[in-house]
Amino acid sequence: MLECIPTRKVEHTAGKINPAKACQPLGAMYAALGIHGCLPHSHGSQGCCAYHRMALTRHFRDPIMASSSSFTEGASVFGGAANLKASIKNVFKIYNPEIMAVHTTCLSETIGDDVPTIIKQSEVPEGKIVIHANTPSYVGSHVTGFSNMCKAMVSYLAESDGRAKKERVNILPGFVNPGDMREIKRLVRELGVEMTMFPDTSNVVDAPLTGRYEMYPEGGATVAEIRDSGNSKLTLALGAWSSEAAGALLQEKCGVPCVPLKIPIGLKATDEFIMALKDGFGVPVPRSLTIERGQVVDTLIDTHFHYQGKKVAVVGDPDLVIPLTEFLLTMGMVPAYVMTGTPGQRFESEIQQMLDEAGIKDGVAKAEGDLFELHKWVKDNPVDLLIGNTHCKYIARAEDVPLVRFGFPIFDRAVHYLMPVVGYRGCLRLIEQISNALLERRDRDCKDEDYELIL
């Protein structure tokens, strides 16, 4: 694509060529799958729903179920109230979910459908629930949609009985893979703290193969658990973009104190997560976690010469990229370009502060970024490593730069969604991936006399 532009500096300001993000409904659909017995519903055309299902299915390699209001020309002009009412009636009759989570699309948002009123006027069977989130695709990103659906869970479901709060923590995990959610839950269990995680897509989008199809796998946070989250002692909202709004609403609605944290990627962010639980519940840090942390520190010492001083470009969701950049600095790497497709000047200021504190003067941080622009940066001033999702493979190939796949989506490699990058175990995996990518490049490029057995 860069062959089509002049070699001089070119800035495009009116729109994006290759935005580094997906749209809101995709994130809302993923969040809804984290409720047990939930069927996500796309209030728009079949094509929108099919795209979001396809993207999630390709990333998780598991069939993603969702229904659609199936807009045609008539609904596009006169509104989709009749379509949504018919959808709610048919979904409960045919698919029988416990809860239906409606998210809007560009079409229904542009028309201006009053979704809460339509839901109130619909035939919802006794004991069944319908929630909704407004998720216009032309605002924010898939992370924004995830956040809006999490807020809807709190708005529609969370309650407080007014009694003393239970010794339990609510974990809002952010837009992460089910493997990460499993690891976060393991860390909390190691500390001996009772918890409720929502949404929770483990055992939903990574359900085991049993020989019997289950439309609603056993995973996910139950409606009862989300309702009772208003009686918890503390909420940890992991990720400013994906979880903080829901945590703040839960605090306002039910009086549950919310502590906003980074997603625990890297040594420092994981330490902060562990200490928040320790301080919040007065529990000791078990020796098992101290050993895990020590293994990370030991590995950093053992392998630092593989990546020390290497320039790296990072792109992905802001809640993932911020703690990852922090960890790369801990490793002694030089983040030359740090980009997210999600809007928010807070991203740029947080990254820039990290770079300034590390003494990196020429690093670039950009929110609402464009992979075309990132490609231009890498072409003009090459880096040693690129970290990002599958879409980055074209930049990596064109510029002959090693790529470590990270974030969402990853379509062209297997098992990523099962392997955590959070916690101390996640630190080890990131060190392994980064070290080995750079060592593979060294072996490929070195002279015969430098082709060593031990590196």
VEXDREN-2710 file (C-alpha; in Angstrom, 1 decimal):
% VEXDREN-2710
k/r/px/py/pz
1/MET/0.0/0.0/0.0
2/LEU/2.9/2.4/0.7
3/GLU/4.1/2.0/-2.9
4/CYS/1.2/4.3/-3.8
5/ILE/2.2/7.3/-1.9
6/PRO/5.1/9.7/-2.4
7/THR/8.3/9.4/-0.4
8/ARG/7.9/12.9/1.2
9/LYS/6.1/13.3/4.5
10/VAL/2.3/12.8/4.0
11/GLU/-0.3/13.4/6.7
12/HIS/-4.0/12.4/6.1
13/THR/-6.4/14.0/8.5
14/ALA/-9.8/13.3/7.0
15/GLY/-10.6/9.7/7.9
16/LYS/-8.6/6.6/8.3
17/ILE/-7.1/4.2/5.7
18/ASN/-6.6/1.2/7.9
19/PRO/-7.9/1.9/11.5
20/ALA/-6.4/-0.1/14.3
21/LYS/-9.7/-1.1/15.8
22/ALA/-13.1/-2.8/15.3
23/CYS/-16.5/-1.4/16.0
24/GLN/-18.6/-1.2/19.2
25/PRO/-21.1/-4.0/18.6
26/LEU/-18.4/-6.6/18.4
27/GLY/-17.2/-5.7/21.9
28/ALA/-20.7/-5.6/23.2
29/MET/-21.4/-9.1/21.7
30/TYR/-18.2/-10.5/23.4
31/ALA/-19.2/-9.0/26.8
32/ALA/-22.7/-10.4/26.5
33/LEU/-21.3/-13.9/26.0
34/GLY/-19.7/-13.6/29.4
35/ILE/-23.2/-13.9/31.0
36/HIS/-24.4/-17.5/31.6
37/GLY/-27.3/-18.5/29.4
38/CYS/-27.2/-15.2/27.4
39/LEU/-27.9/-14.8/23.7
40/PRO/-26.5/-11.6/22.3
41/HIS/-28.8/-9.8/19.9
42/SER/-27.7/-7.3/17.2
43/HIS/-30.4/-4.7/16.6
44/GLY/-29.6/-4.0/12.9
45/SER/-29.0/-5.8/9.7
46/GLN/-28.0/-9.5/9.4
47/GLY/-24.7/-8.4/7.8
48/CYS/-23.5/-6.5/10.9
49/CYS/-24.3/-9.5/13.1
50/ALA/-22.7/-11.9/10.7
51/TYR/-19.5/-9.8/10.7
52/HIS/-19.2/-9.7/14.4
53/ARG/-19.9/-13.4/14.8
54/MET/-17.4/-14.2/12.1
55/ALA/-14.6/-12.1/13.7
56/LEU/-15.2/-13.7/17.2
57/THR/-15.5/-17.2/15.7
58/ARG/-12.2/-16.8/13.8
59/HIS/-10.3/-15.5/16.9
60/PHE/-11.7/-18.1/19.4
61/ARG/-12.2/-20.9/16.9
62/ASP/-15.5/-21.7/18.5
63/PRO/-19.0/-21.1/17.1
64/ILE/-20.4/-17.8/18.4
65/MET/-24.1/-17.6/18.7
66/ALA/-26.1/-14.4/18.3
67/SER/-29.4/-13.3/16.8
68/SER/-30.3/-10.3/14.7
69/SER/-33.3/-7.9/14.2
70/SER/-32.7/-8.5/10.4
71/PHE/-33.4/-5.0/9.2
72/THR/-34.6/-4.7/5.6
73/GLU/-35.4/-1.5/3.6
74/GLY/-38.6/-0.9/5.5
75/ALA/-37.0/-1.1/9.0
76/SER/-34.1/1.1/7.7
77/VAL/-36.6/3.9/6.8
78/PHE/-39.4/3.6/9.4
79/GLY/-37.5/2.2/12.4
80/GLY/-36.9/-1.3/13.8
81/ALA/-39.4/-1.4/16.6
82/ALA/-41.5/-4.2/15.0
83/ASN/-38.4/-6.2/14.1
84/LEU/-37.1/-6.0/17.7
85/LYS/-40.4/-7.0/19.2
86/ALA/-40.7/-9.9/16.9
87/SER/-37.1/-10.9/17.6
88/ILE/-37.6/-10.9/21.4
89/LYS/-40.7/-13.1/21.1
90/ASN/-39.0/-15.5/18.7
91/VAL/-35.7/-15.7/20.5
92/PHE/-37.2/-16.8/23.8
93/LYS/-39.6/-19.2/22.0
94/ILE/-37.0/-20.9/19.8
95/TYR/-33.7/-20.6/21.6
96/ASN/-34.9/-20.1/25.2
97/PRO/-32.0/-18.1/26.7
98/GLU/-32.1/-17.0/30.3
99/ILE/-31.2/-13.5/29.3
100/MET/-31.1/-11.6/26.0
101/ALA/-28.5/-8.8/25.6
102/VAL/-29.5/-6.3/22.8
103/HIS/-26.8/-4.0/21.3
104/THR/-27.5/-1.4/18.6
105/THR/-25.6/-0.8/15.4
106/CYS/-25.0/2.1/13.1
107/LEU/-28.4/1.6/11.4
108/SER/-30.6/1.6/14.4
109/GLU/-28.6/4.4/16.1
110/THR/-28.9/6.6/13.0
111/ILE/-32.6/6.0/12.8
112/GLY/-32.9/6.7/16.5
113/ASP/-34.7/3.7/17.8
114/ASP/-35.8/4.0/21.5
115/VAL/-34.6/0.6/22.5
116/PRO/-35.6/0.8/26.2
117/THR/-39.2/1.7/25.3
118/ILE/-39.4/-1.0/22.7
119/ILE/-38.2/-3.6/25.2
120/LYS/-40.9/-2.5/27.7
121/GLN/-43.5/-2.9/25.0
122/SER/-42.3/-6.4/24.0
123/GLU/-43.5/-9.8/25.1
124/VAL/-40.8/-11.0/27.5
125/PRO/-41.7/-14.3/29.2
126/GLU/-41.9/-14.4/32.9
127/GLY/-38.6/-15.1/34.5
128/LYS/-36.7/-14.0/31.4
129/ILE/-34.6/-10.8/31.1
130/VAL/-33.7/-8.4/28.3
131/ILE/-31.0/-5.8/28.7
132/HIS/-29.6/-3.4/26.2
133/ALA/-26.6/-1.2/25.4
134/ASN/-26.3/1.6/22.9
135/THR/-23.3/0.9/20.7
136/PRO/-23.1/3.0/17.6
137/SER/-20.2/1.7/15.4
138/TYR/-19.1/5.2/14.3
139/VAL/-18.1/6.1/17.9
140/GLY/-15.2/4.6/19.9
141/SER/-14.2/1.1/19.2
142/HIS/-14.9/-2.5/20.1
143/VAL/-13.4/-1.7/23.6
144/THR/-16.0/1.1/24.0
145/GLY/-18.8/-1.4/23.1
146/PHE/-17.5/-3.9/25.6
147/SER/-17.6/-1.1/28.3
148/ASN/-21.1/-0.1/27.4
149/MET/-22.4/-3.6/27.7
150/CYS/-20.7/-4.0/31.1
151/LYS/-22.4/-0.8/32.2
152/ALA/-25.7/-2.3/31.0
153/MET/-25.1/-5.4/33.2
154/VAL/-24.7/-3.1/36.2
155/SER/-27.6/-0.8/35.3
156/TYR/-30.1/-3.6/34.6
157/LEU/-29.0/-6.3/37.1
158/ALA/-26.8/-5.1/40.0
159/GLU/-28.6/-4.6/43.3
160/SER/-27.8/-3.9/46.9
161/ASP/-29.9/-5.2/49.8
162/GLY/-28.7/-2.5/52.1
163/ARG/-27.0/-4.9/54.5
164/ALA/-23.3/-5.1/55.5
165/LYS/-21.1/-5.8/52.5
166/LYS/-19.9/-9.3/51.9
167/GLU/-16.2/-10.2/52.1
168/ARG/-16.0/-10.6/48.3
169/VAL/-14.5/-8.8/45.4
170/ASN/-16.0/-8.0/42.1
171/ILE/-13.5/-8.4/39.2
172/LEU/-14.3/-6.5/36.0
173/PRO/-11.6/-8.2/33.8
174/GLY/-11.7/-5.9/30.7
175/PHE/-11.6/-7.0/27.1
176/VAL/-9.2/-10.0/27.5
177/ASN/-9.2/-13.6/26.4
178/PRO/-10.8/-16.4/28.4
179/GLY/-7.3/-17.7/29.2
180/ASP/-6.5/-14.4/30.9
181/MET/-9.8/-14.5/32.8
182/ARG/-8.9/-18.0/34.1
183/GLU/-5.5/-16.7/35.2
184/ILE/-7.0/-13.7/37.0
185/LYS/-9.4/-16.0/38.9
186/ARG/-6.5/-18.3/39.8
187/LEU/-4.5/-15.4/41.3
188/VAL/-7.5/-14.3/43.4
189/ARG/-8.1/-17.9/44.6
190/GLU/-4.4/-18.1/45.6
191/LEU/-5.0/-15.2/47.8
192/GLY/-8.0/-16.9/49.3
193/VAL/-10.5/-14.1/48.4
194/GLU/-14.1/-14.8/47.4
195/MET/-15.0/-13.2/44.1
196/THR/-17.5/-12.5/41.4
197/MET/-16.1/-11.9/37.9
198/PHE/-18.3/-10.4/35.2
199/PRO/-18.3/-10.7/32.3
200/ASP/-16.6/-14.1/32.3
201/THR/-16.2/-15.8/28.9
202/SER/-14.1/-18.7/30.2
203/ASN/-15.9/-22.0/29.5
204/VAL/-18.1/-20.1/26.9
205/VAL/-15.9/-19.2/23.9
206/ASP/-13.3/-21.9/24.9
207/ALA/-15.8/-24.6/25.9
208/PRO/-14.4/-28.1/25.9
209/LEU/-15.3/-30.7/23.2
210/THR/-17.6/-33.2/24.9
211/GLY/-19.4/-34.8/21.9
212/ARG/-22.6/-32.9/22.8
213/TYR/-23.5/-29.4/21.6
214/GLU/-24.5/-26.9/24.2
215/MET/-25.9/-23.7/22.9
216/TYR/-25.3/-22.2/26.4
217/PRO/-22.2/-23.7/27.9
218/GLU/-21.7/-23.9/31.6
219/GLY/-19.4/-20.9/31.8
220/GLY/-20.2/-17.2/32.3
221/ALA/-21.3/-15.2/35.3
222/THR/-24.9/-16.0/36.3
223/VAL/-27.6/-13.4/36.5
224/ALA/-27.8/-14.1/40.3
225/GLU/-24.1/-13.4/40.7
226/ILE/-24.2/-10.1/38.8
227/ARG/-27.3/-9.1/40.8
228/ASP/-25.5/-9.8/44.1
229/SER/-22.4/-7.9/43.0
230/GLY/-24.0/-4.8/44.6
231/ASN/-23.4/-6.5/48.0
232/SER/-19.7/-7.0/47.5
233/LYS/-17.1/-5.2/49.6
234/LEU/-14.9/-4.0/46.7
235/THR/-14.7/-3.8/42.9
236/LEU/-11.5/-4.0/41.0
237/ALA/-12.0/-2.5/37.5
238/LEU/-9.2/-3.7/35.2
239/GLY/-8.7/-1.4/32.3
240/ALA/-9.7/2.3/32.1
241/TRP/-11.4/2.0/28.8
242/SER/-13.2/-1.4/29.2
243/SER/-14.1/-1.6/32.9
244/GLU/-13.8/1.7/34.7
245/ALA/-17.3/3.1/33.7
246/ALA/-19.1/-0.1/34.9
247/GLY/-17.1/0.0/38.2
248/ALA/-18.0/3.7/38.7
249/LEU/-21.7/3.0/38.0
250/LEU/-21.7/0.0/40.5
251/GLN/-20.2/2.3/43.1
252/GLU/-22.8/5.0/42.5
253/LYS/-25.7/2.6/42.3
254/CYS/-24.9/0.2/45.1
255/GLY/-22.2/1.8/47.2
256/VAL/-19.4/-0.7/46.3
257/PRO/-16.0/1.1/46.4
258/CYS/-14.3/0.8/43.0
259/VAL/-10.5/0.7/42.6
260/PRO/-9.4/1.3/38.9
261/LEU/-6.3/-0.7/37.9
262/LYS/-4.4/-1.6/34.8
263/ILE/-5.0/-5.1/33.4
264/PRO/-2.3/-7.1/35.2
265/ILE/0.1/-7.5/32.3
266/GLY/3.7/-7.3/33.3
267/LEU/5.5/-7.3/36.6
268/LYS/4.4/-3.9/38.0
269/ALA/0.7/-4.1/37.0
270/THR/0.5/-7.6/38.5
271/ASP/2.1/-6.4/41.7
272/GLU/-0.5/-3.6/41.9
273/PHE/-3.3/-6.1/41.4
274/ILE/-2.0/-8.5/44.1
275/MET/-1.5/-5.6/46.5
276/ALA/-5.0/-4.2/45.9
277/LEU/-6.4/-7.5/47.0
278/LYS/-4.0/-7.8/50.0
279/ASP/-4.8/-4.3/51.2
280/GLY/-8.5/-4.6/50.5
281/PHE/-9.1/-7.8/52.4
282/GLY/-6.1/-8.0/54.8
283/VAL/-4.9/-11.3/53.4
284/PRO/-1.2/-12.3/53.2
285/VAL/0.5/-12.9/49.9
286/PRO/1.1/-16.7/49.7
287/ARG/4.5/-18.1/49.1
288/SER/3.3/-19.7/45.8
289/LEU/2.9/-16.2/44.3
290/THR/6.2/-15.0/45.7
291/ILE/7.9/-17.9/44.0
292/GLU/6.1/-17.1/40.7
293/ARG/7.2/-13.5/40.9
294/GLY/10.8/-14.5/41.7
295/GLN/10.8/-16.7/38.6
296/VAL/9.9/-13.7/36.5
297/VAL/12.7/-11.6/38.0
298/ASP/15.2/-14.5/37.5
299/THR/14.1/-14.9/33.9
300/LEU/14.5/-11.2/33.2
301/ILE/18.1/-11.4/34.5
302/ASP/18.8/-14.6/32.5
303/THR/17.5/-13.3/29.2
304/HIS/18.0/-9.5/29.3
305/PHE/20.7/-9.5/26.6
306/HIS/18.3/-10.9/24.1
307/TYR/16.1/-7.8/24.0
308/GLN/18.0/-5.1/26.0
309/GLY/17.9/-1.8/24.0
310/LYS/15.9/-3.2/21.1
311/LYS/13.4/-0.8/19.5
312/VAL/9.8/-2.0/19.4
313/ALA/6.5/-0.8/17.9
314/VAL/3.4/-1.7/19.8
315/VAL/-0.3/-1.4/18.6
316/GLY/-3.5/-2.7/20.1
317/ASP/-6.3/-2.0/22.6
318/PRO/-5.4/0.8/25.1
319/ASP/-6.0/-1.3/28.2
320/LEU/-3.6/-3.9/26.9
321/VAL/-1.0/-1.6/25.3
322/ILE/-0.5/0.6/28.4
323/PRO/0.6/-2.2/30.8
324/LEU/2.5/-4.0/28.0
325/THR/4.5/-0.8/27.3
326/GLU/5.2/-0.6/31.0
327/PHE/6.5/-4.1/31.0
328/LEU/8.6/-3.5/27.9
329/LEU/10.3/-0.7/29.7
330/THR/10.9/-3.0/32.7
331/MET/12.6/-5.4/30.2
332/GLY/14.9/-2.6/29.0
333/MET/13.4/-2.3/25.5
334/VAL/12.7/1.0/23.7
335/PRO/9.1/1.5/22.7
336/ALA/9.6/3.7/19.6
337/TYR/6.0/3.8/18.5
338/VAL/2.9/3.0/20.7
339/MET/-0.5/3.2/19.0
340/THR/-4.1/2.4/19.7
341/GLY/-7.1/2.7/17.4
342/THR/-9.4/3.6/20.3
343/PRO/-10.0/7.3/20.9
344/GLY/-8.8/9.0/24.1
345/GLN/-6.0/11.5/24.8
346/ARG/-5.5/9.8/28.2
347/PHE/-3.7/7.1/26.3
348/GLU/-1.2/9.4/24.8
349/SER/-0.5/11.2/28.1
350/GLU/0.0/7.9/30.1
351/ILE/2.3/6.5/27.5
352/GLN/4.3/9.7/27.1
353/GLN/4.7/9.9/30.9
354/MET/6.2/6.4/30.9
355/LEU/8.5/7.2/28.1
356/ASP/9.7/10.5/29.7
357/GLU/10.3/8.7/33.1
358/ALA/12.4/6.1/31.2
359/GLY/14.4/8.8/29.4
360/ILE/13.1/7.9/26.0
361/LYS/12.9/11.3/24.2
362/ASP/11.9/10.3/20.6
363/GLY/9.1/7.8/21.3
364/VAL/5.7/8.4/19.7
365/ALA/2.3/7.7/21.3
366/LYS/-0.9/8.0/19.4
367/ALA/-4.6/7.3/20.1
368/GLU/-7.2/6.7/17.4
369/GLY/-4.3/5.6/15.2
370/ASP/-4.1/4.1/11.7
371/LEU/-2.0/1.0/10.7
372/PHE/-1.2/2.7/7.5
373/GLU/0.5/5.5/9.4
374/LEU/2.3/3.1/11.7
375/HIS/3.6/1.3/8.6
376/LYS/4.9/4.7/7.3
377/TRP/6.7/5.3/10.6
378/VAL/8.3/1.8/10.6
379/LYS/9.4/2.2/7.0
380/ASP/11.0/5.6/7.6
381/ASN/12.6/4.6/10.9
382/PRO/12.8/0.8/11.3
383/VAL/12.3/-1.1/14.6
384/ASP/13.7/-4.4/15.8
385/LEU/10.3/-5.9/16.7
386/LEU/6.6/-5.3/16.1
387/ILE/3.9/-6.4/18.7
388/GLY/0.3/-6.4/17.6
389/ASN/-2.6/-8.4/16.2
390/THR/-2.9/-10.4/13.0
391/HIS/-3.4/-7.2/10.8
392/CYS/0.2/-6.3/11.6
393/LYS/1.6/-9.2/9.6
394/TYR/1.4/-7.2/6.4
395/ILE/3.7/-4.5/8.0
396/ALA/6.0/-7.2/9.4
397/ARG/6.3/-8.8/6.0
398/ALA/6.7/-5.6/4.0
399/GLU/9.4/-4.3/6.3
400/ASP/11.0/-7.6/7.3
401/VAL/10.4/-7.1/11.0
402/PRO/9.7/-9.9/13.5
403/LEU/6.1/-9.9/14.8
404/VAL/4.9/-11.0/18.2
405/ARG/1.2/-11.6/18.0
406/PHE/-0.7/-9.9/20.9
407/GLY/-4.2/-8.8/21.5
408/PHE/-7.3/-9.0/19.4
409/PRO/-7.9/-10.3/16.8
410/ILE/-5.5/-13.1/16.1
411/PHE/-6.8/-15.1/13.1
412/ASP/-3.7/-16.7/11.7
413/ARG/-2.2/-18.5/14.7
414/ALA/-3.6/-21.1/17.1
415/VAL/-4.1/-21.3/20.9
416/HIS/-3.4/-17.6/21.7
417/TYR/-6.8/-17.1/23.4
418/LEU/-6.1/-20.0/25.7
419/MET/-2.7/-18.9/26.9
420/PRO/-2.7/-16.0/29.4
421/VAL/-0.5/-12.9/29.1
422/VAL/-1.7/-11.6/32.5
423/GLY/-0.1/-12.3/35.9
424/TYR/3.3/-13.7/36.5
425/ARG/2.8/-16.6/34.3
426/GLY/1.8/-14.2/31.5
427/CYS/5.1/-12.3/32.1
428/LEU/7.0/-15.5/31.4
429/ARG/5.1/-16.1/28.2
430/LEU/5.7/-12.6/26.9
431/ILE/9.4/-12.9/27.7
432/GLU/9.5/-16.2/25.9
433/GLN/7.7/-14.9/22.8
434/ILE/9.8/-11.7/22.6
435/SER/13.1/-13.4/23.2
436/ASN/12.5/-16.2/20.8
437/ALA/11.3/-13.9/18.0
438/LEU/14.5/-11.9/18.3
439/LEU/16.7/-15.0/18.5
440/GLU/15.0/-16.5/15.5
441/ARG/15.8/-13.3/13.6
442/ARG/19.4/-13.5/14.7
443/ASP/19.8/-17.1/13.6
444/ARG/18.2/-16.3/10.2
445/ASP/20.5/-13.3/9.5
446/CYS/23.8/-14.2/11.1
447/LYS/26.9/-15.4/9.2
448/ASP/27.8/-19.0/9.3
449/GLU/30.6/-18.5/11.7
450/ASP/28.2/-16.7/14.1
451/TYR/25.6/-19.5/14.0
452/GLU/25.9/-20.6/17.6
453/LEU/24.4/-23.5/19.4
454/ILE/24.1/-21.6/22.7
455/LEU/22.8/-18.0/22.7
END
